[in-house]
């Protein structure tokens, strides 16, 4: 699947802003993100919709600094 220049720019922006907390991708079905700390999936039709979902998800439950498979502990 080839992404447009606009889609690539939106993916880059979302990844820069949220990439430490979410795995973000574009699929044939749409825009998806998966939380790195608990694996919760989010999906939207467009990058703006995904940004809104991520913002709401992050506000409702701030991300843990530890991933489930991370043996280090936050200090």
C-alpha positions in Angstrom: 0.0 0.0 0.0 1.4 3.4 -1.0 0.8 6.4 1.2 0.3 9.9 -0.1 2.8 12.6 1.0 0.1 14.0 3.3 -0.5 10.6 4.9 3.2 10.1 5.4 3.4 13.5 7.0 0.5 12.8 9.3 2.0 9.4 10.3 5.3 11.1 11.1 3.6 13.8 13.2 1.6 11.3 15.1 4.6 9.1 15.7 6.7 12.0 16.9 4.0 13.1 19.3 2.8 9.7 20.5 5.3 7.1 19.4 6.7 6.6 22.9 3.3 5.5 24.1 1.6 4.0 21.1 2.5 1.9 18.1 0.9 3.8 15.2 0.3 2.5 11.7 -1.8 3.0 8.6 -3.5 -0.1 7.2 -5.9 -0.7 4.4 -8.7 -0.6 7.0 -7.6 2.8 8.4 -5.4 4.4 11.0 -4.5 2.3 14.0 -2.7 2.7 17.3 -1.9 0.2 20.0 -0.9 1.3 23.5 2.6 0.0 24.4 1.8 -0.4 28.1 -1.4 -2.4 27.9 -2.0 -3.3 24.3 -5.3 -1.4 24.0 -6.1 -0.9 20.3 -7.5 2.2 18.8 -8.8 2.7 15.2 -10.0 5.6 13.1 -10.7 6.4 9.5 -8.2 9.3 9.3 -5.3 10.7 11.2 -7.3 13.5 12.8 -9.7 10.9 14.2 -6.9 8.8 15.5 -5.3 11.8 17.2 -8.6 12.5 18.9 -8.9 8.9 20.1 -5.3 8.9 21.4 -5.7 12.2 23.2 -8.8 11.0 24.9 -7.3 7.6 25.8 -4.2 9.2 27.2 -6.2 11.7 29.2 -8.5 9.0 30.6 -5.7 6.7 31.5 -2.2 8.1 31.5 0.3 5.7 30.1 2.5 3.6 32.4 6.2 4.2 32.0 6.7 0.4 32.0 5.6 -1.9 29.2 4.2 -5.2 30.3 7.3 -7.0 29.0 9.7 -4.4 30.5 11.6 -5.8 33.5 12.9 -2.4 34.5 10.9 -0.4 37.0 10.0 3.2 36.9 11.7 5.2 39.6 
